[in-house]
Amino acid sequence: MHIGAQPVPPSLIKRWKKVFPGHDYDTNYGLSESTGPGAVHLGIENIDHVGAIGVAGYGWQTKIVGPDGRRVNPGEVGELALKGPGVMKEYYKNEEATAEILKPDGWLLTGDMAEERDGFIYLVDRAKDVIITGGENLYPVQIEDFIRANPAVKDVAVIGLPDKRLGEIAAAIVSVKEGMQLSEDELNRFCLGLPRYKRPRRIIFADVPRNPTGKIEKPKLRKMYGGSGLVAKQNEVEG
């Protein structure tokens, strides 16, 4: 089985392997600006590192950098940068957008937050999806992976919603499996396994929209649930 397009929760792979124990699992990472997948590759021999996107693919270099462009230490979160023969030349007739992500030395900033552990790269989240709540950075994918391990959860998306006191709060949009039940109290108790600052402050039971490639449509969710009425209600409850 080959999966890509967005971070794959380890819990999903582990459940899948129980059903198909004789099948191999692999994943590739890439983006349009790097001529598609292959810039980072896991390899079927690395199933023990399930959850990682892998190591640099053939002919590619990778590094994880901080806001200053310097490499971060292993285990620290930063932006994944790529360098290799598949990096694009430019965004057509858009020098400003090109300069934002393509550096003069050939490194391409992917916009994906990642960390390196044991020599393998793990995606954390898209930089634009990071939630800053009370000065803390929350990475929705980490929270989604945790919630998705609940046996009653079919799908989940975590987004940031505006909040007057904290700047943003984490909200979990949860789709429940057919024939199963899950209450807000039950899910809140389940989330006690997360550090307190990572626990969603709002839970919404609804369908999780995905585009034709399987990616969660988070801009659509933020537009649906980020209205002033919802924020006012949340602040009233917390106040």
C-alpha positions in Angstrom: 0.0 0.0 0.0 1.3 3.4 -0.9 0.0 6.5 0.8 0.8 10.2 0.4 -0.8 13.7 -0.1 -0.8 14.5 3.6 0.5 13.2 7.0 -0.7 9.6 7.6 -1.6 8.8 11.2 0.4 5.8 12.5 -2.8 4.4 14.1 -4.3 4.0 10.7 -1.3 2.1 9.4 -1.2 -0.2 12.4 -4.9 -1.0 12.0 -4.4 -1.6 8.3 -1.5 -4.0 8.9 -3.7 -6.1 11.2 -6.2 -6.6 8.4 -3.5 -7.1 5.7 -0.4 -8.4 7.5 1.2 -9.7 4.3 1.1 -6.4 2.5 4.0 -3.9 2.6 3.5 -0.2 3.4 5.4 2.7 1.8 5.1 6.5 1.4 6.7 9.2 -0.6 6.7 12.9 0.0 6.9 15.8 -2.4 5.1 18.8 -3.7 4.3 20.4 -7.1 7.3 22.7 -6.7 9.6 19.7 -6.4 8.1 17.9 -9.4 5.8 15.7 -7.3 6.6 12.9 -4.9 10.0 11.3 -4.3 12.0 14.1 -2.7 11.6 12.2 0.6 11.0 8.4 0.6 10.3 6.0 3.5 11.0 2.6 1.9 9.1 -0.7 2.7 12.1 -1.9 4.8 11.4 1.0 7.3 8.0 -0.1 8.6 9.4 0.2 12.1 9.4 4.0 11.5 5.7 4.1 10.6 4.6 7.7 10.8 7.7 9.1 9.2 7.8 10.3 5.6 11.4 8.9 5.4 14.8 10.2 4.3 16.0 12.2 1.4 15.2 10.5 -2.0 17.8 9.7 -4.6 19.6 12.9 -5.6 17.8 15.0 -3.0 19.0 16.9 0.1 16.9 17.8 3.0 17.2 20.1 6.1 14.9 21.4 8.7 15.3 25.1 9.4 14.1 27.8 11.8 12.8 31.3 11.0 16.4 32.5 10.6 17.1 29.8 7.9 19.5 27.9 10.0 19.2 24.2 10.7 17.4 23.3 13.9 18.6 20.5 16.2 17.2 16.9 15.9 13.9 16.7 17.7 13.1 20.4 17.2 10.3 21.5 14.9 11.2 23.7 11.9 10.3 24.1 8.2 11.3 21.3 5.8 13.6 22.5 3.0 14.5 20.5 -0.1 17.3 20.8 -2.7 17.6 18.6 -5.8 17.2 18.2 -9.5 13.4 18.4 -9.4 13.1 21.8 -7.8 11.1 24.2 -10.0 12.7 27.2 -11.8 10.0 29.7 -10.8 6.4 30.5 -10.4 5.5 31.8 -13.8 5.7 35.6 -14.0 5.6 35.8 -10.2 9.0 36.9 -8.9 7.7 37.8 -5.4 6.1 34.4 -4.7 9.2 32.7 -6.1 11.6 34.6 -3.9 9.5 33.7 -0.8 10.1 29.9 -1.1 13.1 29.5 -3.5 16.3 30.7 -2.1 19.4 31.8 -4.2 21.3 28.7 -3.1 18.7 26.4 -4.5 16.9 25.4 -1.3 13.1 25.2 -1.6 11.0 26.0 1.5 8.1 23.6 1.5 5.8 25.3 4.0 5.6 22.0 5.9 6.7 21.9 9.6 8.7 18.8 10.4 11.2 17.3 12.8 14.0 14.8 12.5 14.2 11.8 14.8 16.7 8.9 14.5 17.6 10.1 11.0 14.0 10.1 9.8 11.8 13.0 8.9 8.4 13.3 10.5 5.8 15.9 9.2 4.2 17.9 12.0 1.9 20.2 10.0 1.5 22.9 7.4 3.0 26.1 8.7 -0.2 27.9 7.8 -2.3 25.5 9.9 -0.3 26.0 13.1 -2.5 27.2 16.0 -1.0 29.8 18.4 -3.0 29.7 21.6 -1.8 31.7 24.6 1.7 31.9 23.1 1.9 28.1 22.6 2.3 26.5 19.2 -0.2 23.7 18.5 0.3 21.4 15.6 -3.2 20.1 14.5 -1.9 16.9 13.0 -0.5 15.7 16.4 -3.9 16.3 18.0 -5.7 14.7 15.0 -3.5 11.6 15.3 -4.4 11.2 19.0 -8.2 11.7 18.5 -8.2 9.4 15.5 -7.1 6.5 17.8 -10.5 6.6 19.4 -12.3 3.5 18.0 -15.5 5.5 17.5 -13.9 8.3 15.4 -14.2 8.0 11.6 -12.4 11.2 10.8 -11.2 14.4 12.5 -9.9 17.8 11.6 -8.4 20.3 14.1 -8.5 24.0 13.2 -7.8 27.2 15.0 -10.7 29.5 15.8 -10.3 33.2 16.9 -10.5 33.9 20.6 -10.3 37.2 22.3 -8.3 36.0 25.3 -6.0 33.4 23.8 -5.7 34.6 20.3 -6.8 31.2 18.9 -8.3 28.1 20.3 -8.1 24.5 19.0 -11.4 23.2 17.7 -11.9 19.5 16.7 -14.4 18.7 14.0 -15.2 15.0 14.5 -17.0 12.5 12.3 -18.3 9.4 14.1 -18.3 6.0 12.6 -21.7 4.7 11.4 -23.5 2.7 14.1 -21.3 4.1 16.9 -21.9 6.8 19.4 -19.6 9.3 20.9 -20.5 12.2 23.2 -18.6 15.4 23.8 -18.0 14.4 27.4 -16.6 11.0 26.3 -14.3 12.6 23.8 -13.1 15.2 26.4 -12.3 12.4 28.8 -10.4 10.6 26.0 -8.4 13.8 25.3 -7.2 13.8 29.0 -4.3 11.7 27.5 -3.1 14.9 25.8 -1.1 17.6 27.5 -3.6 20.2 28.8 -2.6 22.9 26.4 -3.2 20.5 23.4 -6.7 19.5 24.3 -9.4 20.9 22.0 -11.4 23.7 23.6 -14.3 23.1 21.3 -15.6 19.8 19.8 -18.0 19.9 16.8 -19.6 16.7 15.5 -19.9 17.1 11.7 -18.6 15.7 8.5 -14.9 16.4 7.6 -14.7 17.7 4.1 -11.9 16.4 1.9 -10.9 17.4 -1.6 -10.5 14.9 -4.5 -6.9 14.1 -3.5 -8.0 13.2 0.1 -6.7 16.4 1.8 -8.8 17.9 4.5 -10.3 21.2 3.4 -9.2 23.3 6.4 -9.8 26.7 4.8 -13.4 25.6 4.2 -13.8 24.5 7.8 -12.3 27.8 9.1 -14.8 29.7 7.0 -17.7 27.5 8.2 -16.9 27.6 11.9 -14.8 30.7 12.4 -17.7 33.2 12.4 -18.1 35.9 15.0 -21.2 34.2 16.5 -19.3 31.1 17.3 -16.4 33.0 18.8 -18.7 35.1 20.9 -20.4 32.0 22.2 -17.1 30.3 23.0 -15.9 33.4 24.9 -19.2 33.5 26.8 -18.8 29.9 27.9 -15.2 30.4 29.0 -15.9 33.7 30.7 
